[in-house]
Amino acid sequence: MSEAEIIDDARAFLRANLSGTIGFDGEFVPIKFVITPDGALIAPVMVAMLRSFDVVIFVPREDDAAMQLQVTLEEITDSGLNAAGCDRWRIYHGEPEDVRWARFMIDAAKFDGRMYDGLVLMEPNRLADIEAGICKRVNAEMRDALRNACKFIAKVDIEDPRLVGIDPFGFDVRGRFDIIRLEAIPLIADESDAITAIAELAQITANKVDPAN
């Protein structure tokens, strides 16, 4: 793999895995987060996390390895400039248990035996300006395709799927209990690519063709 492909692999992994464990002051608790259009993370947090100077997020992988994110927290409110990010969290994960919010800047990361500068992973979403429009169109016109793609590709049967997020690496679909990730191959560059990718996933499903072949 080229250096660019290795970096994209790390970015795609983070985009596809929005939960893990956060470690601070010797404590380890579950955390769910979302990625903002500028690449930072947002999540509801405990007060103790905001006071800690050494915070790490562990994002698990199937082989028991984990991406490790060294992060710096900035307390925010769910209004004003950060309202959209907090609303995005609620859309993805429901109502939070904690009432305080934080914006996480990634200082450094370790993944698959490599070290990364945090800014490398905090790549802005190039589709942010058209994301809402694509979600609205797919949810209005391609719900069956979305449902079939989730059932065949992700092996999850969702009665009422909702496309809630898009980035160059894939689609985030809200199910009844969790977010389902549909990977995009090749990468999505614009609205046309996104619609084509959803249609192709539906066609793969209809033909019962394994996308790996």
N, C-alpha and C positions, 0 to 999 in steps of 0.2 A: 504494500500500500504506500502511496505517496504521503508526504507530510500533510497535505491538504485533506486527503481522504481520512487520515488518522484523526485529525482535528474534527472533521465532520462527523466521524463515528462517535466521538465523545459528546459533541453537541446533540446529536440525534438521540443518544442514550438519555441524556438529561431531559430533553424535551418529552421523551416517552415515559419517564418515571418521575412522577410528581409527589412522591411520598418516601419516607424513610425514617431514620432515627436521628435526633439531634442530641449532641453531647455538649454539656456545659457544667463546669464546676463539679465534675465527677458524677453527674446525673445523666441519664439517658432516657429520653421519652420519644414517643412517636410524633411525627410531624407531617403535615400535608402542606404543600405550597403551590403557587402558580408562578409562571414566568411572565413578566410584564413586557410590553412591546420593546422597551429598551434593553431587555436582557437581564434585569435584576429579578430577584425573587421577592415574593410577598407572602406572609403567613401571619395568622394570629399567634401570639406568643405569651409565655408566662413572664412575670416581672423579673424573675431571677435570670432569665435569658438575656434580658436587656442590660443587666448589671454585670454580666460576665465578659471577660476580656479574651476568653479562649473558647470559641464556639465552632463545632464541626458538625456538618450534616453528612450522614452516611446513607447513600442511596443504594439499596441492595440489587444484586444481580442473581440470576438463576444458579450460577456456579458458585454461589456463596461469597464471591468477591463483591466489593462495593466501591462505588465512586465516593471519594472523600472530598468534601468541599470545606475549606477553611473560609469562614465568613465573618463579616462585620455587620452588626445590626444597627439600624437607625430607627428609633421609634417614630411611628407615623399615626395619623388618625384616618378614619374611614370617610373623610370628607375632603373637599378641596381637590388638590392636585392628585392625591392618591385614592380618591373615591373609586375610580374605574378599576384599579387593581384589586381593591378589597371586594368590590362587587364581582369581579372575575372569580375570586376565591370562592365566594358564596355560590356562584353558578356552577363551579366545578365540584365543590365539596359539601355544600349545605351551610347551615348556620354554625358558626364556630362556638366552641366551649369557652375559649379565652376571649376577653373583651379588648385586650391591647393588640396592636398591630405593629409589625416591623417590616422594613424593607431590608433585604439582605444583599450586600455586595460580596461577590466571590473574590477573595484575595488570591487563592491558589487552589489547585485541585490535583488529585491523584486518581488515575484511572488506567486499568489494564497495564500496570507497571510503569506508567509514564507520569511525569509531572507537567502541569499546565499552569500558565499564568491565568489568573481568574478572568481577566478581560477577554481572553480567547473564547471562553465559554459563554460570556455575557454578550453574545452577538445579538444585535437588534433584529426583530422579526421583520423581514423585508415585505411581508404580506400584511402587516398591521393595518395599513390604510384601507385595504379591501376585504379584510377578514370578516367584518360584520355583514357586508353585502353577500359574500359567498355563503356564509352560514344561513342567512335568511333565504337565499335562493334554493340551496340544497334541502333545507328543512321544509320548504313549501312545495318543491317539485320532485325531489328525489328521495323521499323518505323510505320507500320500499328498497331502493338500491342501497341505502345506508344500512337498513335492517339486515338485508341479505349479506352485505359485506361483513358486518359484525359477526353474524352467525357462522359464516364459512371461514373467514380469515382469522378472527379472534376467538372463535369457538364459544361465543356468548350470544344467547338468544335474548334480544331486547324488544319488548313489545312497542315501546314508544321512544326510539332513539332520537337524540337531538345533537346536531353538530354544534359544538360550542367553541371550538378553536381550530385554527389552521396556521401552520408555519411551513417553511420549505421542506421539512422532513416528514410531515404527515398531518393527520387529522385527530382531533380529540372529540370523542362522542360520549355524551352523558347517558348512562344507563340508569337503572333504578337505584343501584347502590354505589356505583363507582364510575370512573372515567375509563373508557375503552380507547386504546390507541391503535390507529390504522396507519401503518407505515406507507410512505409514498416513494415509489421507485418508478421513474427517476424523480429527482427533486422537483418541487413545485416552484415555478417562477412567477406565475400570474393566475388570474381568474380562470382563463381557458384551461391551463394545466390542471387546476384543481377540479373543475367539472369533468374533464376528461379522465382524471384519475379515479374519481368516484364511479363514473360510468364503466370504466375498465374493471374495477373491483366487482361491480355488479355482474358484468359479463363473465368474469372468471367464475363467480358463484353459480351463475345460470348454467355454465358449461361443465361445472364440477371439475375444473382444471386446477391443479396445484400450481400457485404462482411461482413456486421455486423451480418449476420445470419449464 
